[in-house]
Amino acid sequence: MAIFDGKFLKGILGDFVFKVVDGVQVVSKRPVPGTMKQSVETKKASENFRKSSMLGKHIRGIFHNTLGGIRYRLQLVRIRGLS
């Protein structure tokens, strides 16, 4: 859905993408889903993020009982009153 901010349209409207670049309205055709290919670097970064995310999940699982079921460190700090 495109949004009109009083001067420019921003967002997607039908098959078109509206954006503002350097104060100028730019309209481009929306890419067809499934036609964009990921580069090798993007795939490597995606795989790295996936592995990091899984590692974090396992670490949180290990410390789940230690923290008394509290999922985030900030929740623990708020409960204990620490800064």
C-alpha positions, 0 to 999 in steps of 0.5 A, spaced: 500 500 500 502 506 498 502 512 502 501 519 500 505 524 505 502 530 502 508 531 497 510 524 494 507 517 494 511 512 498 510 504 497 507 499 493 501 500 489 499 495 484 505 493 480 509 499 481 514 501 487 514 509 489 520 512 492 523 518 493 530 519 492 534 526 493 527 529 493 525 526 487 519 522 486 521 515 483 517 510 480 519 503 478 516 496 476 515 491 482 519 485 481 515 479 479 516 474 485 521 468 485 525 472 479 530 475 483 536 470 484 541 471 491 548 472 490 553 467 492 555 472 498 548 473 500 547 466 500 553 465 505 551 471 509 544 467 510 547 461 512 552 464 517 546 468 520 542 461 520 548 457 524 548 463 529 541 463 530 541 456 531 547 457 536 544 462 540 537 458 541 541 452 543 545 457 548 539 459 551 536 452 552 542 450 556 541 456 560 534 456 561 534 453 568 539 457 570 535 463 569 529 460 572 526 460 565 527 468 564 528 468 556 532 475 556 537 478 560 534 485 560 528 481 564 532 479 569 535 485 570 529 489 571 526 483 576 533 484 580 533 491 580 540 492 577 542 497 572 
